[in-house]
Amino acid sequence: MKFFKQISLFFLLTTAFTFVGCNDEDPDTVGPTIEITNVLDNQEFKFGENLFMNFKFTDQTGVYEYAYEIYSKDFLPKEFKVNQKIFDLQGYFTEINQKQSVLLPEKSPSETYAEGDYLIKVQASDINQRVSTYYKPIRIVYPETQE
């Protein structure tokens, strides 16, 4: 009978450790997935128009903030730049779409920006402080003028 009690206790403890050790979800080791769904790589935009961006974020634990900025790929001296803008989502979401737009400045007598290759840099954080960074290359040029 003592042997049966020991076997039963062993079985009970083994079963308890098995249930405690199992976790159906994989641990979160990566940041959110980021996409810009409406802009193609190297798509050309004109100074003087709106640059619309549709961001899509997905994460298994939940995205809670994101940021974007735009700058020249080659850090040109007269580059057009959008400094980093941070957005708190006021909660966390496993999937969310966000829209942003930037007015690209027109050519003016006082300021002319460098045309060329630019990057849209997007970063997103999940609730576990995992951060992802995504880059989308674009071109920004001045519209052709008819003389």
C-alpha angles and dihedrals in degrees: 000000000000089000090054091052091051092048091047091048091048091049092047093050093045091051092048092050090048092054093044092048096050120092120177094203124069113234116263106253101154137056126244124299111248129199136170098212102189103043123077123214110273092005112166122238129183127231107248096041135092118262106213118198128190109199121197119195127186130177135160094229101032140277113244105172142012139184136196138191136175125216142151114282090223096038092241118199095244097034124156108239138187108198117224113290117197123206125194109207093209091233137012128278133190088209129013138159121213130186126211133170133196124197107225107217122248123238110271136179090251101044135032119174127210116264119220145069117358135176131223105209116197125184128185133185129206127210090268091059092252109150128202127192125205128187126201116189116217137165124233119195138161116259115257112261122218112224 
